[in-house]
Amino acid sequence: MAGIELLSGAFNDHAVPARGYAYEGDGESPPPAWSGIPDEATGLVLSCEDPDAPSGTFAHRVVVGIDPRSEGTEAAGEAGKSPPAGTELVNGHGERGRGGPHPPQLGDEGHRYFLRLYALGEPCVLPEAPSADQAHQAVDDKQLASGTITALRRR
């Protein structure tokens, strides 16, 4: 499977983004940018998840139907906005769009937040408020390529 280069101007891979990107901060979404989308891709899915959440992998964001010819929101100067033609689904906080990192308590081990982009060869169908597992299952057989960048956070 081919790889997508996924970047963010808000943080480097395996680094801590500024507090403004956290749930208790401004909650602004780190602006993603990408390259290396296969020509045959018909759509993109963007997700952000916390595999270290106490109750299991937590879905912070799922966006479906992103234009595969787009290069992200960063290139367009649209920090905090949905990617082109994308539809924001309801996240684990019960809100539409992105819910920022929010580790449970002071002293808790740091959490990893995986921002993933999948290039799909056919559309995927997800419920309005998908779990991280449902998102994985929906893209598993349809993905042509993927890319991941990881943010770290602790309180």
ZIRAQUI-V771253 format. One record per run of one state. SS is the DSSP state (helix for helix, strand for strand, loop for the rest). FROM is the first residue (numbers start at 1). TO is the last residue. Records with the same first field share a line. If there is no record, write none. Layout:
SS=FROM-TO ; FROM-TO
This chain:
loop=1-1 ; 4-4 ; 9-14 ; 16-18 ; 23-31 ; 36-42 ; 51-57 ; 67-71 ; 73-86 ; 89-89 ; 91-95 ; 97-100 ; 102-110 ; 121-131 ; 141-142 ; 154-155
strand=2-3 ; 5-8 ; 15-15 ; 22-22 ; 32-35 ; 43-50 ; 58-66 ; 72-72 ; 87-88 ; 90-90 ; 96-96 ; 101-101 ; 111-120 ; 143-153
helix=19-21 ; 132-140
